[in-house]
Amino acid sequence: MLPARLGMRLRNLGVIAVLAGLLVSAAACSEPPTEYKATVYIFGTLVDFTISGAREEDAREAVGAVEREFQRMHTDWHAWKPGELTRLNQAIHDGRAMRVSPFLLPLLVQARSLSAASDNLFNPAIGALIAAWGFHNDELPSGVLPDREEISRLAALHPTMADVEISGDMVSSRNRAVQFDFGAFAKGAALDRAMEILRAHGIENAIINAGGDLNTLGKAGRGSGGAAKADGRPWHIGIRAPAGRGVIAAVDLAENENLYTSGNYERYRESEGIRYSHIIDPRDGMPVRHIVSASVIDMNGAVADAAATALSVAGPRDWHRIALKMGIKFALLVDENGTVYLNPEMKARVEFAKGQPPAIVVSPPL
C-alpha cells in the first residue's frame, strides 16, 4: 500500500537489492537473454523496468515517456506537497467546489468506485487521519504518538468517497472532513498508466517493479541480438515476506497479471517497541493490527493495490467477504503469528519459499 508513499524515501537500499531478486527466470535457456533494463526513482522508491523483444532505442524512448508522466503524478497526485491534489483538499476544507484536470479526475472516479466496492475499507478520503499519524512526511514518523482523542474525533467525522460529488469536471464534498490521500492505490494506478504508455510505444513484453509491486505486459522472453521475443514463459515472481526481507512464496503470473502487496514493513512508526502500521482503519482511525501483509493478483494494478489495503483492514475474519465484493480471485494474507490466509485459487498457484508456513487457513473458493 502507499498511504503517504508518494514522496517517501527508501532509506535502506539493501531492500531494493532484495526486491530486484524477485524477478527470476522461469526456465533455463542456452541463449543469453536480450532485455532492456532501466531504473527510475519516483514515488519514494526505485522503479525497475525490464523490457523484452524491443529495440533498445524504442525501449529507452518509452521509459522516458513513462518517467515524464510519473513526474507529473508526483506533483499533482501528492497528498501533502503543492500540486493539484493539495489545492483540491484545500477547496474541500473551505467548502468550495473546484474544477479538476483530466489528469486527476479519472483517479477520483476510480477511487470512489473502489471505495464503495470495499465497504469503505479502502478509503482515500482519510488524509487527515493519515497526516495525524505522521505519515505526511518524507521520513518515517517518530516521537510521541498522536493524541487518541484527536484520532477518535477525526474518525468520528466519517469522511468517505461517498461524500464526494463529481459533476463534469467540478468536484466538491458534502463533508468538509474529506481530505484525499491516494497513497493506498496511486502506485497501482501509476503502473497501469505506465503500461498504457509502453503499449503506445509498441512495447509488447515488459515488467515494472516498484518496490515489490509489479505490473506485467505480455510474457517473459529470451533471445539474442536484436531478435529477442517472448517465448510464452510466465513471469516467475517472489511475494515479499512480511519482514520485508526475502520472499515468503513464489507465483507465476499469466500474461498481463499484476501482483501487489501491502504490509507494515516499509512505512510505519515505532513507539516503545511497538510497530504501528501506516495502513489506517478508517472505522476507528487506528493502524491495522493482526494482518502484517496482504498480496493480491489482478489484471488491474490499481484494483490490486486498493484491494491489498482493504483486505488488510478487513482482517482475518472479513477479508474473504471483501475480496468477493471487490471481485478479487487471488489473495494471500499473513497475520502477526505467521499464519497464512488464502483462497483455494491462490493456494493452487503459490510455492512457499521455505516449506509450509506455521499454519494455513484456506477460505471457500472466491
Secondary structure, DSSP 8 states (H G I E B T S, - for coil): --TTTTT-----HHHHHHHHTTEE-SS--SS---EEEEEEEETTEEEEEEEESS-HHHHHHHHHHHHHHHHHHHHHT-SSSSSHHHHHHHHHHHT--EE--TTTHHHHHHHHHHHHHTTTSS-TTBHHHHHHTT-SSSS---SS---HHHHHHHHHT---GGGEEEETTEEEES-TT-B--GGGTHHHHHHHHHHHHHHHTT--EEEEEETTEEEEES-EEE-SGGG-EEEEE-EEEEEE-TTSSSEEEEEEE-TT-EEEEEESSSSEEEETTEEEES-B-TTTS-B--SEEEEEEEESSHHHHHHHHHHHHHHHHHHHHHHHHHHT--EEEEEETTS-EEE-HHHHTTEEETTSS-S-EEE-S--
